[in-house]
Amino acid sequence: MSKEKILLIVLWVFLGINFYLPTYGVPFVVGFPFLNYLAIILIVIHIIEYTVFYKRILAAENSPFLGFIKTLIFGLLYIKDLKK
């Protein structure tokens, strides 16, 4: 697995943890609301990518759901590795 993909996994884990943290209290210890908006924007962008590259993903994967999950996590890093 490439360094970029590992960094993306770390980013999604961080965004997931931030989602469940409270937004009140001591700064730098609790969740940041703007990161929740960033996560929502990234999810919407990756859903758009999935719809745009649906035929390409379907040709490369046995399961469309697995392709959807990989697209949600890795986005264009996953798409660019697919055969054309």
ROVEX-538102 format. One record per atom (N, C-alpha, C, O): x, y, z; residue number from 0; atom name; chain; residue in three letters. Coordinates in Angstrom, 2 decimals. Each point is the difference from the previous one (the first is absolute). Layout:
<rs>
<<X,Y,Z>,NUM,CA,A,Ala>
...
</rs>
This chain:
<rs>
<<0.85,-1.17,0.00>,0,N,A,Met>
<<-0.85,1.17,0.00>,0,CA,A,Met>
<<0.90,1.24,0.00>,0,C,A,Met>
<<0.99,0.06,0.72>,0,O,A,Met>
<<-1.36,0.92,-1.54>,1,N,A,Ser>
<<0.83,1.19,-0.13>,1,CA,A,Ser>
<<-0.14,0.93,1.21>,1,C,A,Ser>
<<-0.94,-0.11,0.78>,1,O,A,Ser>
<<1.90,1.01,-0.67>,2,N,A,Lys>
<<-0.03,0.96,1.12>,2,CA,A,Lys>
<<-1.24,0.89,-0.06>,2,C,A,Lys>
<<-0.57,0.35,1.03>,2,O,A,Lys>
<<0.16,0.00,-2.25>,3,N,A,Glu>
<<-1.17,0.86,-0.15>,3,CA,A,Glu>
<<-1.25,-0.67,0.53>,3,C,A,Glu>
<<-0.82,0.63,0.67>,3,O,A,Glu>
<<0.66,-1.91,-0.97>,4,N,A,Lys>
<<-1.18,-0.73,0.47>,4,CA,A,Lys>
<<0.01,-0.16,1.52>,4,C,A,Lys>
<<-1.05,0.08,0.64>,4,O,A,Lys>
<<2.22,-0.30,-0.07>,5,N,A,Ile>
<<0.10,-0.09,1.46>,5,CA,A,Ile>
<<-0.37,1.34,0.64>,5,C,A,Ile>
<<-0.70,0.03,1.01>,5,O,A,Ile>
<<1.17,1.07,-1.59>,6,N,A,Leu>
<<-0.36,1.32,0.51>,6,CA,A,Leu>
<<-1.50,0.25,-0.09>,6,C,A,Leu>
<<-0.58,0.62,0.89>,6,O,A,Leu>
<<-0.05,-1.08,-1.98>,7,N,A,Leu>
<<-1.44,0.16,-0.12>,7,CA,A,Leu>
<<-0.76,-0.81,1.04>,7,C,A,Leu>
<<-1.01,0.47,0.54>,7,O,A,Leu>
<<1.48,-1.66,-0.25>,8,N,A,Ile>
<<-0.64,-0.80,1.05>,8,CA,A,Ile>
<<0.11,0.70,1.35>,8,C,A,Ile>
<<-0.96,0.04,0.76>,8,O,A,Ile>
<<2.14,0.52,-0.47>,9,N,A,Val>
<<0.20,0.74,1.24>,9,CA,A,Val>
<<-0.92,1.22,0.04>,9,C,A,Val>
<<-0.59,0.29,1.05>,9,O,A,Val>
<<0.45,0.41,-2.16>,10,N,A,Leu>
<<-0.89,1.16,-0.07>,10,CA,A,Leu>
<<-1.44,-0.40,0.31>,10,C,A,Leu>
<<-0.66,0.66,0.80>,10,O,A,Leu>
<<0.16,-1.75,-1.42>,11,N,A,Trp>
<<-1.38,-0.43,0.23>,11,CA,A,Trp>
<<-0.20,-0.46,1.45>,11,C,A,Trp>
<<-1.06,0.23,0.57>,11,O,A,Trp>
<<2.06,-0.89,0.01>,12,N,A,Val>
<<-0.10,-0.40,1.41>,12,CA,A,Val>
<<-0.08,1.25,0.89>,12,C,A,Val>
<<-0.82,0.06,0.91>,12,O,A,Val>
<<1.66,0.93,-1.19>,13,N,A,Phe>
<<-0.02,1.24,0.76>,13,CA,A,Phe>
<<-1.34,0.71,-0.14>,13,C,A,Phe>
<<-0.56,0.47,0.99>,13,O,A,Phe>
<<0.03,-0.39,-2.22>,14,N,A,Leu>
<<-1.30,0.64,-0.22>,14,CA,A,Leu>
<<-1.12,-0.77,0.69>,14,C,A,Leu>
<<-0.95,0.60,0.50>,14,O,A,Leu>
<<1.04,-1.93,-0.49>,15,N,A,Gly>
<<-1.00,-0.81,0.69>,15,CA,A,Gly>
<<0.03,0.20,1.50>,15,C,A,Gly>
<<-1.05,0.09,0.64>,15,O,A,Gly>
<<2.24,-0.03,-0.07>,16,N,A,Ile>
<<0.13,0.26,1.44>,16,CA,A,Ile>
<<-0.52,1.39,0.33>,16,C,A,Ile>
<<-0.71,0.18,1.00>,16,O,A,Ile>
<<1.05,0.79,-1.83>,17,N,A,Asn>
<<-0.46,1.37,0.23>,17,CA,A,Asn>
<<-1.52,0.10,-0.02>,17,C,A,Asn>
<<-0.59,0.80,0.73>,17,O,A,Asn>
<<-0.05,-1.60,-1.55>,18,N,A,Phe>
<<-1.46,0.03,-0.10>,18,CA,A,Phe>
<<-0.66,-0.35,1.32>,18,C,A,Phe>
<<-1.06,0.54,0.32>,18,O,A,Phe>
<<1.65,-1.42,0.44>,19,N,A,Tyr>
<<-0.60,-0.46,1.25>,19,CA,A,Tyr>
<<0.44,0.79,1.24>,19,C,A,Tyr>
<<-0.50,-0.24,1.10>,19,O,A,Tyr>
<<1.42,1.18,-1.27>,20,N,A,Leu>
<<0.44,0.82,1.13>,20,CA,A,Leu>
<<-0.98,1.14,0.23>,20,C,A,Leu>
<<-0.58,0.50,-0.96>,20,O,A,Leu>
<<0.39,-0.09,2.20>,21,N,A,Pro>
<<-0.89,1.15,0.25>,21,CA,A,Pro>
<<0.62,1.29,-0.53>,21,C,A,Pro>
<<1.22,0.09,-0.15>,21,O,A,Pro>
<<-2.05,0.90,-0.13>,22,N,A,Thr>
<<0.49,1.26,-0.56>,22,CA,A,Thr>
<<0.09,1.10,1.04>,22,C,A,Thr>
<<0.07,1.17,-0.37>,22,O,A,Thr>
<<-0.08,-1.50,1.62>,23,N,A,Tyr>
<<0.12,0.98,1.07>,23,CA,A,Tyr>
<<1.19,-0.37,0.87>,23,C,A,Tyr>
<<0.50,-1.12,-0.07>,23,O,A,Tyr>
<<-0.05,2.05,0.89>,24,N,A,Gly>
<<1.08,-0.31,0.93>,24,CA,A,Gly>
<<1.32,0.60,-0.41>,24,C,A,Gly>
<<0.05,1.07,-0.61>,24,O,A,Gly>
<<1.01,-1.76,0.93>,25,N,A,Val>
<<1.36,0.50,-0.18>,25,CA,A,Val>
<<0.41,-0.15,-1.46>,25,C,A,Val>
<<-0.14,-1.08,-0.58>,25,O,A,Val>
<<0.65,2.16,-0.05>,26,N,A,Pro>
<<0.48,-0.11,-1.38>,26,CA,A,Pro>
<<1.15,-1.00,-0.11>,26,C,A,Pro>
<<0.75,-0.21,0.96>,26,O,A,Pro>
<<-0.60,-0.39,-2.09>,27,N,A,Phe>
<<1.03,-0.98,-0.32>,27,CA,A,Phe>
<<-0.18,-1.33,0.73>,27,C,A,Phe>
<<0.83,-0.90,-0.13>,27,O,A,Phe>
<<-1.90,0.77,0.89>,28,N,A,Val>
<<-0.29,-1.28,0.66>,28,CA,A,Val>
<<-1.31,-0.56,-0.55>,28,C,A,Val>
<<-0.20,-1.22,-0.02>,28,O,A,Val>
<<-0.67,2.09,-0.41>,29,N,A,Val>
<<-1.32,-0.43,-0.47>,29,CA,A,Val>
<<-0.09,0.16,-1.51>,29,C,A,Val>
<<0.94,0.48,-0.64>,29,O,A,Val>
<<-2.05,-0.90,0.08>,30,N,A,Gly>
<<-0.19,0.01,-1.44>,30,CA,A,Gly>
<<-0.07,1.40,-0.59>,30,C,A,Gly>
<<-0.36,0.96,0.68>,30,O,A,Gly>
<<0.70,-0.87,-1.93>,31,N,A,Phe>
<<-0.06,1.24,-0.75>,31,CA,A,Phe>
<<-1.14,-0.10,-1.00>,31,C,A,Phe>
<<0.05,-0.85,-0.89>,31,O,A,Phe>
<<-1.07,1.69,0.99>,32,N,A,Pro>
<<-1.16,-0.11,-0.89>,32,CA,A,Pro>
<<0.35,0.17,-1.47>,32,C,A,Pro>
<<-0.61,-0.66,-0.85>,32,O,A,Pro>
<<1.59,1.50,0.50>,33,N,A,Phe>
<<0.32,0.19,-1.41>,33,CA,A,Phe>
<<0.56,-1.27,-0.63>,33,C,A,Phe>
<<-0.13,-0.19,-1.21>,33,O,A,Phe>
<<0.73,-0.68,2.01>,34,N,A,Leu>
<<0.50,-1.27,-0.55>,34,CA,A,Leu>
<<-1.16,-0.92,-0.36>,34,C,A,Leu>
<<0.11,-0.81,-0.92>,34,O,A,Leu>
<<-1.23,0.93,1.63>,35,N,A,Asn>
<<-1.17,-0.78,-0.38>,35,CA,A,Asn>
<<-0.53,0.46,-1.36>,35,C,A,Asn>
<<-0.41,-0.82,-0.81>,35,O,A,Asn>
<<0.43,2.13,0.57>,36,N,A,Tyr>
<<-0.42,0.51,-1.31>,36,CA,A,Tyr>
<<0.97,-0.45,-1.09>,36,C,A,Tyr>
<<-0.42,-0.32,-1.11>,36,O,A,Tyr>
<<1.71,0.29,1.42>,37,N,A,Leu>
<<0.99,-0.50,-0.96>,37,CA,A,Leu>
<<-0.28,-1.46,-0.35>,37,C,A,Leu>
<<0.07,-0.38,-1.17>,37,O,A,Leu>
<<-0.39,-0.43,2.16>,38,N,A,Ala>
<<-0.30,-1.41,-0.25>,38,CA,A,Ala>
<<-1.23,-0.15,-0.88>,38,C,A,Ala>
<<-0.02,-0.85,-0.89>,38,O,A,Ala>
<<-1.00,1.64,1.13>,39,N,A,Ile>
<<-1.22,-0.06,-0.82>,39,CA,A,Ile>
<<0.31,0.40,-1.44>,39,C,A,Ile>
<<-0.48,-0.63,-0.94>,39,O,A,Ile>
<<1.28,1.68,0.77>,40,N,A,Ile>
<<0.38,0.43,-1.35>,40,CA,A,Ile>
<<0.78,-1.09,-0.72>,40,C,A,Ile>
<<-0.23,-0.26,-1.18>,40,O,A,Ile>
<<1.16,-0.38,1.88>,41,N,A,Leu>
<<0.79,-1.09,-0.61>,41,CA,A,Leu>
<<-0.88,-1.18,-0.39>,41,C,A,Leu>
<<0.20,-0.60,-1.05>,41,O,A,Leu>
<<-1.17,0.26,1.88>,42,N,A,Ile>
<<-0.89,-1.11,-0.32>,42,CA,A,Ile>
<<-0.83,0.32,-1.24>,42,C,A,Ile>
<<-0.17,-0.85,-0.87>,42,O,A,Ile>
<<-0.34,2.07,0.79>,43,N,A,Val>
<<-0.79,0.40,-1.18>,43,CA,A,Val>
<<0.86,-0.04,-1.27>,43,C,A,Val>
<<-0.45,-0.48,-1.04>,43,O,A,Val>
<<1.67,0.97,1.13>,44,N,A,Ile>
<<0.90,-0.01,-1.16>,44,CA,A,Ile>
<<0.28,-1.44,-0.44>,44,C,A,Ile>
<<0.01,-0.28,-1.19>,44,O,A,Ile>
<<0.21,-0.62,2.14>,45,N,A,His>
<<0.29,-1.39,-0.36>,45,CA,A,His>
<<-1.23,-0.72,-0.55>,45,C,A,His>
<<0.13,-0.89,-0.83>,45,O,A,His>
<<-1.31,1.25,1.28>,46,N,A,Ile>
<<-1.22,-0.57,-0.59>,46,CA,A,Ile>
<<-0.14,0.47,-1.45>,46,C,A,Ile>
<<-0.41,-0.78,-0.86>,46,O,A,Ile>
<<0.72,2.03,0.60>,47,N,A,Ile>
<<-0.02,0.50,-1.38>,47,CA,A,Ile>
<<1.03,-0.74,-0.85>,47,C,A,Ile>
<<-0.29,-0.37,-1.14>,47,O,A,Ile>
<<1.49,0.15,1.68>,48,N,A,Glu>
<<1.03,-0.78,-0.72>,48,CA,A,Glu>
<<-0.51,-1.39,-0.33>,48,C,A,Glu>
<<0.22,-0.50,-1.11>,48,O,A,Glu>
<<-0.89,-0.12,2.06>,49,N,A,Tyr>
<<-0.51,-1.35,-0.23>,49,CA,A,Tyr>
<<-1.01,-0.01,-1.14>,49,C,A,Tyr>
<<0.03,-0.90,-0.84>,49,O,A,Tyr>
<<-0.90,1.88,0.79>,50,N,A,Thr>
<<-0.99,0.02,-1.07>,50,CA,A,Thr>
<<0.64,0.31,-1.35>,50,C,A,Thr>
<<-0.43,-0.54,-1.02>,50,O,A,Thr>
<<1.45,1.39,1.01>,51,N,A,Val>
<<0.68,0.33,-1.26>,51,CA,A,Val>
<<0.78,-1.20,-0.53>,51,C,A,Val>
<<-0.02,-0.26,-1.20>,51,O,A,Val>
<<0.72,-0.45,2.08>,52,N,A,Phe>
<<0.85,-1.11,-0.42>,52,CA,A,Phe>
<<-0.65,-1.37,0.24>,52,C,A,Phe>
<<0.70,-1.01,0.12>,52,O,A,Phe>
<<-2.02,0.97,-0.06>,53,N,A,Tyr>
<<-0.72,-1.24,0.34>,53,CA,A,Tyr>
<<0.35,-1.15,-0.95>,53,C,A,Tyr>
<<0.30,-1.10,0.46>,53,O,A,Tyr>
<<-0.32,1.33,-1.75>,54,N,A,Lys>
<<0.28,-1.08,-0.96>,54,CA,A,Lys>
<<1.43,-0.52,0.15>,54,C,A,Lys>
<<0.24,-1.20,-0.10>,54,O,A,Lys>
<<0.68,2.09,0.33>,55,N,A,Arg>
<<1.40,-0.39,0.17>,55,CA,A,Arg>
<<0.18,-0.81,1.29>,55,C,A,Arg>
<<0.75,-0.98,0.01>,55,O,A,Arg>
<<-1.41,1.38,1.06>,56,N,A,Ile>
<<0.07,-0.73,1.26>,56,CA,A,Ile>
<<-0.65,-1.36,-0.14>,56,C,A,Ile>
<<0.53,-0.99,0.49>,56,O,A,Ile>
<<-1.67,0.94,-1.14>,57,N,A,Leu>
<<-0.72,-1.26,-0.19>,57,CA,A,Leu>
<<0.82,-0.99,-0.81>,57,C,A,Leu>
<<-0.06,-1.21,0.25>,57,O,A,Leu>
<<0.81,1.70,-1.23>,58,N,A,Ala>
<<0.85,-0.88,-0.81>,58,CA,A,Ala>
<<1.19,-0.54,0.79>,58,C,A,Ala>
<<0.51,-1.08,-0.31>,58,O,A,Ala>
<<-0.08,1.81,1.32>,59,N,A,Ala>
<<1.20,-0.40,0.74>,59,CA,A,Ala>
<<-0.31,-0.82,1.25>,59,C,A,Ala>
<<0.85,-0.77,0.44>,59,O,A,Ala>
<<-2.04,0.90,0.12>,60,N,A,Glu>
<<-0.34,-0.67,1.25>,60,CA,A,Glu>
<<-1.07,-1.05,-0.22>,60,C,A,Glu>
<<-0.85,0.13,-0.88>,60,O,A,Glu>
<<0.90,-1.18,1.69>,61,N,A,Asn>
<<-1.05,-1.01,-0.02>,61,CA,A,Asn>
<<-1.26,0.51,0.69>,61,C,A,Asn>
<<-1.11,-0.37,-0.38>,61,O,A,Asn>
<<1.29,1.20,1.36>,62,N,A,Ser>
<<-1.10,0.53,0.78>,62,CA,A,Ser>
<<-0.07,1.52,-0.13>,62,C,A,Ser>
<<0.98,0.68,0.30>,62,O,A,Ser>
<<-2.10,-0.14,-0.76>,63,N,A,Pro>
<<-0.12,1.46,-0.07>,63,CA,A,Pro>
<<0.09,0.65,1.38>,63,C,A,Pro>
<<0.48,1.13,0.12>,63,O,A,Pro>
<<-0.93,-1.83,0.92>,64,N,A,Phe>
<<0.07,0.55,1.36>,64,CA,A,Phe>
<<1.45,0.16,0.44>,64,C,A,Phe>
<<0.35,1.01,0.62>,64,O,A,Phe>
<<0.51,-1.98,-0.93>,65,N,A,Leu>
<<1.41,0.10,0.34>,65,CA,A,Leu>
<<0.65,1.18,-0.74>,65,C,A,Leu>
<<0.82,0.72,0.58>,65,O,A,Leu>
<<-1.18,-0.54,-1.83>,66,N,A,Gly>
<<0.50,1.15,-0.76>,66,CA,A,Gly>
<<-0.47,1.31,0.60>,66,C,A,Gly>
<<0.74,0.98,0.01>,66,O,A,Gly>
<<-1.98,-0.97,0.49>,67,N,A,Phe>
<<-0.54,1.20,0.64>,67,CA,A,Phe>
<<0.79,0.33,1.26>,67,C,A,Phe>
<<0.35,1.15,0.23>,67,O,A,Phe>
<<-0.09,-2.15,0.60>,68,N,A,Ile>
<<0.75,0.21,1.24>,68,CA,A,Ile>
<<1.42,0.49,-0.31>,68,C,A,Ile>
<<0.48,0.94,0.63>,68,O,A,Ile>
<<0.17,-1.56,-1.60>,69,N,A,Lys>
<<1.36,0.43,-0.36>,69,CA,A,Lys>
<<0.00,1.42,-0.55>,69,C,A,Lys>
<<0.93,0.77,0.26>,69,O,A,Lys>
<<-1.97,-0.42,-1.02>,70,N,A,Thr>
<<-0.10,1.37,-0.51>,70,CA,A,Thr>
<<-0.24,0.98,1.12>,70,C,A,Thr>
<<0.56,1.10,-0.01>,70,O,A,Thr>
<<-1.38,-1.47,0.99>,71,N,A,Leu>
<<-0.24,0.90,1.14>,71,CA,A,Leu>
<<1.26,0.24,0.81>,71,C,A,Leu>
<<0.24,1.10,0.48>,71,O,A,Leu>
<<0.57,-2.12,-0.33>,72,N,A,Ile>
<<1.20,0.13,0.82>,72,CA,A,Ile>
<<1.15,0.67,-0.77>,72,C,A,Ile>
<<0.64,0.92,0.51>,72,O,A,Ile>
<<-0.40,-1.39,-1.73>,73,N,A,Phe>
<<1.20,0.43,-0.72>,73,CA,A,Phe>
<<-0.27,1.00,-1.12>,73,C,A,Phe>
<<0.93,0.70,-0.41>,73,O,A,Phe>
<<-2.13,-0.61,-0.08>,74,N,A,Gly>
<<-0.33,0.96,-1.06>,74,CA,A,Gly>
<<0.80,-0.23,-1.27>,74,C,A,Gly>
<<0.04,-1.11,-0.53>,74,O,A,Gly>
<<0.59,2.17,0.04>,75,N,A,Leu>
<<0.72,-0.07,-1.26>,75,CA,A,Leu>
<<1.24,-0.90,0.07>,75,C,A,Leu>
<<0.45,-0.50,-1.03>,75,O,A,Leu>
<<0.10,0.29,2.21>,76,N,A,Leu>
<<1.13,-0.94,0.11>,76,CA,A,Leu>
<<-0.43,-1.41,-0.39>,76,C,A,Leu>
<<0.79,-0.75,-0.56>,76,O,A,Leu>
<<-2.03,0.40,0.85>,77,N,A,Tyr>
<<-0.53,-1.29,-0.40>,77,CA,A,Tyr>
<<-0.38,0.00,-1.48>,77,C,A,Tyr>
<<0.28,-0.96,-0.72>,77,O,A,Tyr>
<<-0.89,2.02,0.26>,78,N,A,Ile>
<<-0.46,0.10,-1.38>,78,CA,A,Ile>
<<1.15,-0.06,-0.98>,78,C,A,Ile>
<<-0.09,-0.68,-1.03>,78,O,A,Ile>
<<1.18,1.37,1.34>,79,N,A,Lys>
<<1.12,0.07,-0.96>,79,CA,A,Lys>
<<0.69,-1.36,-0.15>,79,C,A,Lys>
<<0.66,-0.24,-1.02>,79,O,A,Lys>
<<-0.79,-0.66,2.00>,80,N,A,Asp>
<<0.63,-1.31,-0.11>,80,CA,A,Asp>
<<-0.84,-1.00,-0.79>,80,C,A,Asp>
<<0.48,-1.08,-0.32>,80,O,A,Asp>
<<-1.72,1.42,0.00>,81,N,A,Leu>
<<-0.87,-0.90,-0.75>,81,CA,A,Leu>
<<0.42,-0.03,-1.46>,81,C,A,Leu>
<<0.49,1.00,-0.55>,81,O,A,Leu>
<<-0.69,-2.15,-0.08>,82,N,A,Lys>
<<0.30,-0.08,-1.43>,82,CA,A,Lys>
<<-1.07,0.75,-0.78>,82,C,A,Lys>
<<-1.16,0.07,0.40>,82,O,A,Lys>
<<1.57,0.50,-1.51>,83,N,A,Lys>
<<-0.90,0.83,-0.79>,83,CA,A,Lys>
<<-0.84,-0.78,-0.96>,83,C,A,Lys>
<<-0.81,0.58,-0.73>,83,O,A,Lys>
</rs>
